[in-house]
Amino acid sequence: MEFESHYGKLKDSEDFWKVAASDHEFWDAYVSTRPNYSEAFYKIIHDYHAAHSSSQDIAHDVGTGAGKVVEELVRHYSHVIASDTDADHLAVAKARLSQHLPDHSRISYSHSKAETLASHHPAASADLIATAECIVLMDRDSGLEQFRHPPQTGRHPRRLCLHSIASWCANWQKFIIRRPGLGASKNAAPDAMACWLDFLPFDSRVWSHVRRYKWNHTAGTLPFFGEEACGYPIEPTSHVRAGEEEEVVVAEDAAFWRNEWDVGALRAYFRVLFPGFREAVGEGDEAIEGLFAGLGRLMGGEGVRRGFTWPCALVLATRR
């Protein structure tokens, strides 16, 4: 098929995934189509931290992207570090946050990888570490090693907050492909998502009070792509410690992170997922337009809004 041939060539280029910081239309759409991290969700994180520490000096948002999580963290911490491996993402975050937040001087920006945080930041330089949606793209062992770096004398232990989300749109799995340049950590991402972040091991000598949440565990899956798209078997693993070592909470809640979208909003969502999508299919591609038309009919027509629920996993752990 001509589309698949053209798409296959384009998606192997970094240009397919690269979006300039100056593309305001894209980044506005990106932020608007992210899940609604609810107040109740953040309350779980804040309550957990408060139960194990009285310090709210510094929070570090690893893999900040457009800075959405920073907007929440800066309300609760004296200073927030926003780090990302992509300089354009940091530029977008800085532009957005400086415009939307009155006291954006309490935010600093770091162009760094999660796997090399120790070379950019001193030990125990944050009370809370948050990684929203990027933990599955990291090298697991290198990343956790950075997070476990021994605290400085006199500082409170660091709290680790990891959460990841993925879409419910399984019927688009054939468009999910491996990004070039991400190496083995990307190949491990489907496994990490399929096991609902249970691939994360927390050594009891280093970590305590491990808590794993899974929302809408039976209603959906974290990955919305399968083995056909990956080109290799998906093999989830589990490092959950049985008994009282770790707490696992499973909940079904159709209203959790609920979005009310029409087919137009779904179009925007897919364009954001794949920045080179329009170039890959061409404007008005017949096959893609046919899929959207059929989806629109199933949803009740143009402008009819339907509810979408995001499955989600949240992992909390405290450094001893």
C-alpha positions in Angstrom: 0.0 0.0 0.0 1.4 3.4 -1.0 0.5 5.0 2.3 2.3 2.3 4.4 5.4 2.6 2.2 5.4 6.4 2.5 4.6 6.3 6.2 7.3 3.7 6.9 10.0 5.9 5.3 8.9 9.0 7.1 8.5 7.6 10.6 12.1 6.4 10.6 13.2 10.0 10.4 13.6 12.2 13.5 11.6 14.8 11.6 8.5 12.7 12.2 8.7 13.3 15.9 10.4 16.7 16.1 8.2 19.7 16.8 9.6 23.2 17.1 9.0 25.1 20.3 7.6 27.9 18.1 4.8 25.7 16.8 2.2 27.2 19.2 -0.7 25.5 17.5 0.8 22.1 18.1 1.7 22.7 21.7 -1.7 24.2 22.6 -3.3 21.1 21.1 -0.8 18.9 23.0 -1.7 20.4 26.4 -5.4 20.3 25.7 -5.4 16.6 24.7 -3.4 15.4 27.7 -5.4 13.5 30.4 -7.0 15.6 33.1 -4.8 14.9 36.1 -7.5 15.3 38.6 -7.3 17.0 42.0 -8.2 13.7 43.7 -5.2 12.1 41.9 -2.8 14.8 43.0 -4.2 14.6 46.5 -3.0 10.9 46.7 0.5 12.0 45.9 0.5 15.0 48.3 -1.0 13.0 51.1 1.5 10.3 50.7 4.4 12.8 50.8 3.0 14.5 53.8 2.7 11.2 55.7 6.4 10.5 55.2 8.0 14.0 55.2 7.4 17.5 56.6 9.6 19.1 53.9 8.2 20.7 50.8 11.2 22.7 49.7 12.0 21.3 46.3 10.1 19.1 43.8 11.7 17.8 40.6 9.5 17.0 37.5 11.6 14.6 35.4 10.6 14.5 31.7 8.5 17.7 32.1 7.4 18.0 28.5 5.3 21.1 28.2 5.3 21.6 32.0 1.8 20.5 32.9 2.8 18.7 36.2 5.0 21.7 37.2 1.8 23.8 37.3 0.6 21.6 40.2 3.9 21.1 42.0 4.6 24.8 42.2 1.4 25.2 44.3 2.8 23.0 47.0 6.6 23.3 46.9 8.9 26.3 47.4 10.8 25.6 44.3 10.3 23.2 41.3 13.0 21.9 38.9 11.7 21.0 35.5 14.1 18.7 33.5 13.8 17.2 30.1 16.2 15.6 27.6 14.6 17.7 24.8 15.7 21.4 24.7 12.6 22.3 22.7 10.3 20.8 25.4 12.0 22.9 28.0 11.6 26.0 25.8 7.9 25.3 25.5 7.5 24.6 29.2 9.3 27.9 30.1 7.2 29.9 27.7 3.9 28.4 28.9 4.7 28.6 32.6 6.1 32.1 32.5 2.9 33.2 30.8 0.4 31.3 33.0 2.1 31.4 36.5 2.5 34.7 38.3 5.5 33.5 40.3 7.4 31.5 37.7 10.7 32.6 39.2 10.3 29.6 41.6 10.9 27.3 38.7 14.3 26.3 37.3 14.9 24.4 34.1 17.5 21.6 33.5 18.4 20.1 30.1 19.3 16.6 31.4 18.4 12.9 31.1 16.8 11.0 34.0 19.6 8.5 33.7 22.2 11.2 34.3 20.6 13.3 37.0 23.4 12.8 39.5 25.8 14.6 37.2 23.5 17.7 37.0 22.0 17.9 40.5 23.5 17.3 44.0 22.4 14.3 46.1 19.0 14.6 47.8 18.3 17.9 45.9 14.6 17.3 45.9 12.0 16.2 48.4 9.7 14.8 45.7 10.6 13.4 42.3 7.8 13.1 39.8 8.0 11.3 36.4 4.8 11.7 34.5 4.5 9.3 31.5 8.2 8.9 30.9 9.3 6.2 33.3 8.7 3.5 30.6 11.0 5.3 28.2 13.9 5.4 30.6 16.5 2.8 31.2 14.9 1.3 34.3 18.0 0.4 36.3 20.0 3.6 35.4 17.0 5.8 36.2 16.3 4.2 39.6 19.9 4.3 40.5 19.9 8.1 40.0 16.7 8.4 42.1 18.2 6.3 45.0 21.3 8.4 45.3 22.0 8.6 49.1 20.6 11.7 50.8 22.8 14.4 52.2 23.2 14.5 56.0 20.5 16.5 57.6 18.0 16.4 54.7 14.7 14.5 54.6 14.6 11.3 52.6 13.5 11.9 49.0 10.0 10.7 47.9 9.7 9.1 44.6 6.5 9.5 42.6 6.2 7.6 39.4 3.1 7.5 37.2 2.4 6.7 33.7 -0.6 6.7 31.4 -1.4 5.4 28.0 -4.3 5.7 25.6 -7.4 3.5 25.2 -7.3 3.5 21.4 -6.2 0.0 20.6 -7.6 0.1 17.1 -4.8 2.6 16.2 -2.0 0.2 17.2 -0.6 -0.3 13.7 0.5 3.3 13.7 2.6 2.9 17.0 6.1 2.3 16.0 9.5 2.3 17.6 11.2 5.7 17.7 14.7 5.8 16.3 17.5 6.6 18.7 15.8 5.5 21.9 17.5 2.1 22.0 16.7 -0.7 24.4 14.7 1.4 26.8 12.1 2.0 24.1 11.9 -1.7 23.2 11.1 -2.4 26.9 8.3 0.2 27.0 5.5 -2.2 25.9 6.5 -4.7 28.5 6.7 -2.0 31.2 3.2 -0.7 30.3 1.7 -4.1 29.9 2.6 -5.0 33.5 1.2 -1.7 34.8 4.6 -0.5 36.0 5.1 -3.7 38.0 8.5 -4.0 36.2 9.9 -1.4 38.7 11.8 -3.2 41.4 12.2 -1.5 44.8 14.9 -3.0 47.0 13.6 -3.0 50.6 17.1 -2.0 51.8 16.7 1.2 49.8 13.0 1.9 49.5 10.1 1.8 51.9 6.3 2.3 51.9 5.9 1.2 48.3 2.4 1.7 47.0 1.1 0.7 43.6 -2.2 2.0 42.2 -4.0 0.7 39.2 -7.1 2.3 37.9 -9.5 0.7 35.4 -7.3 -2.4 35.3 -9.9 -4.7 33.9 -11.6 -2.1 31.6 -8.5 -1.4 29.6 -4.7 -1.7 29.2 -2.0 0.9 29.5 -0.4 0.2 26.1 -2.6 0.9 23.1 -0.3 -1.0 20.8 0.4 -4.7 20.6 3.0 -7.2 19.2 1.9 -6.5 15.6 3.1 -2.9 16.0 6.2 -3.6 18.0 7.5 -6.4 15.9 8.5 -8.5 18.9 6.8 -10.3 21.7 5.5 -8.3 24.7 6.6 -9.9 27.9 5.4 -8.2 31.0 7.2 -8.9 34.3 6.4 -8.3 37.9 8.7 -7.2 40.8 5.9 -6.7 43.3 7.0 -7.9 46.7 4.3 -10.0 48.3 2.9 -9.6 51.8 3.3 -6.4 53.7 6.3 -5.2 51.8 4.2 -3.4 49.2 0.6 -2.2 49.0 -1.3 -2.7 45.8 -4.6 -0.8 45.2 -6.8 -1.7 42.3 -9.9 0.4 41.5 -12.5 0.7 38.7 -13.8 4.2 38.2 -15.4 5.2 34.9 -15.1 8.9 35.9 -11.4 8.7 36.5 -9.5 11.2 34.3 -12.6 11.3 32.1 -12.5 13.3 28.9 -15.6 14.4 27.0 -14.5 14.4 23.3 -16.2 14.5 19.9 -14.6 13.1 16.8 -12.9 16.5 16.1 -11.1 16.3 19.5 -10.0 12.8 18.6 -8.5 14.1 15.4 -6.5 16.6 17.4 -5.4 13.9 19.8 -4.0 11.7 17.0 -2.2 14.6 15.4 -0.5 15.3 18.7 0.5 11.7 19.2 2.3 11.6 15.9 3.6 15.0 14.9 4.5 13.9 11.4 1.1 12.4 10.9 -0.2 15.0 8.4 2.9 14.7 6.3 2.8 10.9 6.4 -0.8 10.6 5.1 -1.3 13.9 3.3 -4.2 16.2 4.0 -7.5 14.5 3.2 -6.0 11.0 2.9 -8.9 8.8 1.7 -8.2 5.8 4.0 -7.7 7.9 7.1 -10.7 10.1 6.4 -12.8 7.0 5.9 -11.7 5.7 9.4 -12.6 9.1 11.0 -15.9 9.2 9.2 -16.8 5.7 10.5 -15.7 6.6 14.0 -17.8 9.8 13.8 -20.9 7.8 12.9 -20.3 5.3 15.8 -20.0 8.3 18.1 -23.3 9.7 16.9 -22.2 12.2 14.4 -20.0 15.4 14.2 -20.1 17.4 17.5 -21.5 14.6 19.6 -19.3 14.2 22.7 -18.6 10.9 24.3 -16.8 10.0 27.6 -13.4 8.4 27.5 -11.7 7.0 30.5 -7.9 6.6 30.9 -6.5 3.5 32.5 -3.7 4.6 34.8 -0.9 3.3 37.0 0.7 5.2 39.9 3.7 4.1 41.9 4.8 5.7 45.1 8.0 4.9 47.1 10.1 6.5 49.8 13.9 6.5 50.0 15.1 5.2 53.3 
